[in-house]
């Protein structure tokens, strides 16, 4: 029996989608009520005292947030900033606050925070309560002068200064309906209170998206392969003897990874696991030639085989995004007054 494809289901308006619309209306009402309770102070929120940039999305599922956050943190560092990151740490054991360190495991802190820390060197704290995580981050790292909240658009307890809404350029909002009939966590009208919409995985045939805020685009492109056992980097995948490579991934959109490998000319046998799958040594034959995403690789480093590789992706923004960010951050620095755009 084929597995259920949520993204395909949310891209159409079929009979089952219509049957789920009453639940979507209820979901939308609860989401709106919660947002307004925070907005008018009936539910408590707070600010950590340094600018907060929230990176999130309106749709459920992957939109390329992790590569974008990595790019954003590195870009901020290049501007002379000292950013820190807070994240929920989805898929980890426990829900308490925890700082990501060099010896952290994905089971302890989550795969995405672990990758962000490894790629940027920035301090990262995970916790279900992002306001508490931000305060702990500042307590342990007083040099931090800006906080990036990874996937925190709906976490209204943490007040924010800039909101960046990410959406996959190929299907930004699916069928446009709220969960469960569609993919949206909040209606598209929520964009009016954001600062910008960033289209990820942009390619030449991506349709233009109209929005009530500035719209920018970033491209995700491969920059080589990293061997897991020694972290050596290679521009292309070394010869594996002509055999087919096992392409293994546990991400929200596995087909995007498999399609990219095909475009790169990598012969592979696809193996898709659930998003945030906690890989074990039993999942993959150690003597096989394997290629995976970096997010998967941080969970497999300890038991990797000699011919296991991670495809390294880099985000390249269109120039207007960097210029806009500089301008927007200078406005935040001048006002020094946290806002709550929700």
C-alpha positions in Angstrom: 0.0 0.0 0.0 1.5 3.4 -1.0 2.3 5.8 1.9 0.1 8.9 2.4 1.6 11.9 0.8 0.5 14.9 2.8 2.0 17.5 0.5 0.2 16.0 -2.6 -3.1 15.9 -0.6 -2.7 19.5 0.5 -2.0 20.7 -3.1 -5.5 19.9 -4.3 -9.1 20.6 -3.3 -10.6 17.1 -3.5 -13.7 15.6 -1.9 -11.8 14.7 1.3 -10.4 18.2 1.6 -13.9 19.6 1.4 -15.0 17.1 4.1 -12.3 18.4 6.4 -13.1 22.1 5.9 -15.2 22.3 9.1 -12.2 21.2 11.1 -10.1 23.8 9.3 -12.6 26.5 10.3 -12.3 25.4 13.9 -8.5 25.3 13.7 -8.5 28.8 12.2 -10.7 30.1 15.0 -8.5 28.7 17.7 -5.3 30.0 16.0 -6.8 33.5 15.7 -8.0 33.5 19.3 -4.6 32.5 20.5 -2.9 35.2 18.5 -5.2 37.9 19.8 -4.8 36.7 23.4 -1.1 37.3 23.0 -1.5 40.5 21.1 -3.6 42.1 23.9 -1.6 40.8 26.7 -4.1 38.2 28.0 -1.4 35.6 27.5 2.1 36.5 28.7 4.9 37.2 26.3 8.3 38.8 26.7 11.4 40.0 25.0 15.1 39.0 25.7 16.5 42.5 25.4 18.3 42.2 22.0 16.7 42.2 18.5 14.9 39.0 17.7 14.5 37.8 14.1 12.0 35.0 13.7 12.3 32.7 10.7 9.2 30.6 10.2 6.4 29.6 7.8 2.7 29.5 7.4 2.6 26.0 6.0 3.3 22.7 7.7 6.2 20.7 6.3 9.6 21.6 5.1 10.4 24.9 3.4 14.2 25.0 3.6 14.3 26.8 6.9 17.5 25.1 8.2 19.7 26.0 5.2 18.3 29.6 5.3 18.9 30.0 9.0 22.5 28.8 8.5 22.9 31.4 5.7 21.3 34.1 7.8 23.5 33.4 10.9 26.7 33.4 8.8 25.6 36.6 7.0 25.0 38.3 10.3 28.4 37.2 11.5 29.9 38.7 8.3 28.2 42.0 9.2 30.0 42.0 12.6 27.0 40.7 14.6 27.2 38.1 17.2 24.0 36.1 16.7 22.7 33.2 18.8 19.9 30.8 17.8 16.9 29.4 19.7 14.9 26.4 18.4 12.4 24.0 19.7 14.7 21.0 18.8 11.9 18.9 17.2 12.3 15.2 17.6 14.6 15.2 20.6 14.1 13.5 23.9 12.6 15.8 26.6 11.4 19.4 26.4 13.6 21.2 28.9 16.2 23.8 28.0 19.5 22.6 26.6 22.5 24.2 25.0 23.9 22.6 21.9 27.5 21.7 22.2 30.2 20.0 20.1 29.4 16.7 21.8 25.6 16.9 21.7 23.6 14.2 20.1 20.6 14.7 17.8 18.5 12.7 20.3 19.3 15.3 23.0 19.0 18.6 21.0 17.4 17.7 17.6 18.9 17.3 14.2 18.4 20.8 12.9 19.9 22.8 15.9 22.8 20.4 15.8 23.4 21.1 12.2 23.0 24.9 12.6 25.6 24.9 15.4 28.0 22.7 13.5 27.8 24.9 10.3 27.9 28.3 12.0 29.6 27.9 15.4 27.0 30.2 16.9 25.6 29.4 20.3 22.3 27.5 20.1 19.8 26.8 22.9 16.8 24.5 22.4 13.6 24.4 24.3 9.8 24.3 23.9 9.6 27.7 25.6 11.6 29.9 23.2 11.5 32.9 25.5 13.1 30.9 28.3 15.6 29.6 25.7 16.5 33.1 24.6 17.0 34.3 28.2 19.3 31.3 28.9 21.2 32.0 25.7 21.9 35.6 26.8 22.8 34.5 30.3 25.4 32.1 29.1 26.6 34.2 26.2 26.3 37.9 27.1 28.2 38.8 23.9 25.1 37.8 21.8 23.6 40.9 20.3 20.8 39.4 18.2 18.8 36.2 18.4 17.5 34.2 15.5 14.4 32.1 16.3 14.3 29.0 14.1 10.7 28.0 13.2 9.1 30.3 15.7 6.5 32.2 13.8 3.6 30.9 15.9 5.5 30.9 19.2 4.0 34.2 20.3 5.3 34.1 23.8 8.6 35.3 22.3 8.2 38.9 21.1 10.0 39.7 18.0 11.4 42.6 16.0 11.6 41.1 12.5 9.5 38.3 11.0 10.7 36.4 7.9 8.1 34.0 6.5 9.6 31.3 4.3 7.7 29.4 1.6 8.7 26.8 -1.0 8.6 28.6 -4.3 7.2 25.5 -6.1 4.1 25.4 -3.9 4.1 28.3 -1.4 0.7 27.8 0.3 -0.6 24.5 -1.2 -4.4 24.7 -1.8 -4.6 27.8 0.4 -6.7 26.1 3.1 -5.9 25.7 6.8 -5.0 22.4 8.5 -6.2 19.7 8.2 -7.9 20.4 4.8 -4.8 22.3 3.6 -1.2 22.9 4.8 -1.6 26.3 6.4 -1.1 26.9 10.2 -2.5 30.4 9.8 -4.3 32.1 6.9 -2.4 34.0 4.2 -3.7 37.3 5.7 -1.2 36.7 8.5 1.5 37.9 6.0 0.2 41.5 6.5 1.9 41.6 9.9 5.2 39.9 8.8 8.1 41.9 7.5 9.0 39.9 4.4 8.2 36.7 2.4 11.2 34.7 1.3 10.7 32.1 -1.4 13.1 29.2 -1.1 14.3 26.6 -3.6 13.6 29.2 -6.3 14.2 28.1 -9.9 13.6 29.6 -13.3 10.0 28.3 -13.8 8.8 29.3 -10.3 5.6 31.4 -10.5 5.7 34.9 -9.0 3.9 35.2 -5.7 2.0 38.4 -4.7 2.1 39.4 -1.1 1.4 42.5 1.0 5.1 42.6 2.1 8.4 42.6 0.2 9.0 39.3 -1.5 12.6 37.9 -1.9 14.0 34.7 -3.3 16.9 32.4 -2.4 18.3 29.4 -4.3 19.5 26.2 -2.7 22.4 24.8 -4.6 24.9 21.9 -4.0 28.5 22.9 -3.1 30.0 19.4 -2.9 30.0 16.3 -0.8 31.3 15.6 2.7 32.6 12.1 3.8 31.1 11.4 7.2 34.0 9.4 8.6 36.6 12.1 8.2 34.6 15.3 7.2 36.7 15.6 4.1 35.1 17.7 1.3 34.9 16.8 -2.3 33.6 18.8 -5.3 31.9 15.7 -6.7 31.0 12.2 -5.4 34.0 9.9 -5.8 33.8 6.8 -7.9 32.0 4.1 -6.1 32.8 1.3 -8.6 29.9 1.9 -10.9 27.3 0.5 -8.5 24.1 2.3 -7.5 24.3 4.5 -4.4 21.8 4.2 -1.6 20.1 7.7 -1.3 18.8 7.8 2.3 16.8 10.6 3.8 14.3 11.5 6.5 13.1 14.9 5.5 9.7 16.4 4.8 10.1 16.4 1.0 12.4 13.4 0.2 11.6 13.7 -3.5 13.3 17.1 -3.7 16.5 15.4 -2.5 16.2 12.5 -4.9 15.5 14.8 -7.9 18.5 16.9 -7.0 20.7 13.8 -7.1 19.3 12.9 -10.5 20.1 16.4 -11.8 23.6 16.0 -10.5 24.0 12.7 -12.4 24.2 10.5 -9.3 22.8 7.0 -9.9 20.9 6.1 -6.8 18.3 3.9 -5.2 15.9 6.1 -3.1 15.1 5.2 0.5 12.7 7.7 2.2 12.2 7.6 6.0 9.7 9.7 8.0 10.7 13.4 8.6 13.1 13.7 11.5 13.6 9.9 11.6 16.0 8.8 14.3 18.5 6.7 12.3 20.2 3.7 13.9 23.0 1.5 12.6 20.4 -1.1 11.6 18.7 1.2 9.2 21.5 1.3 6.6 24.0 -1.3 5.5 27.4 0.0 6.7 29.3 -1.4 3.7 27.0 0.3 1.2 27.8 3.5 -0.7 25.3 6.0 0.8 24.5 9.7 0.2 22.2 11.7 2.5 21.4 15.2 3.5 23.4 17.1 6.1 20.4 17.0 8.4 20.4 13.2 8.2 24.2 13.0 8.5 24.3 14.6 12.0 22.3 11.6 13.2 24.5 9.0 11.5 28.0 10.4 12.1 28.7 8.0 15.0 28.1 4.8 13.0 28.9 5.9 9.4 30.4 3.5 7.0 33.5 4.3 5.0 31.6 5.3 1.9 28.9 7.4 3.4 28.5 11.0 2.1 26.5 14.1 2.9 25.4 16.4 0.1 26.3 20.0 1.2 23.8 22.7 0.2 24.4 26.4 0.3 21.7 29.1 0.1 22.3 32.0 -2.4 20.0 34.9 -1.9 19.1 37.4 -4.6 21.0 40.7 -3.8 17.9 42.7 -2.8 17.4 40.5 0.3 20.8 41.4 1.8 20.3 45.1 1.1 16.8 45.0 2.7 18.1 43.1 5.8 20.8 45.7 6.3 18.2 48.5 6.1 15.6 46.7 8.3 18.2 45.9 11.0 19.4 49.5 11.1 15.8 50.5 11.8 15.6 48.1 14.7 18.9 49.3 16.1 17.7 52.9 16.0 14.3 52.3 17.6 15.6 49.9 20.3 12.0 49.1 21.0 10.8 45.5 20.6 7.6 45.1 18.6 5.0 42.4 18.4 3.9 42.3 14.7 1.4 39.5 15.3 
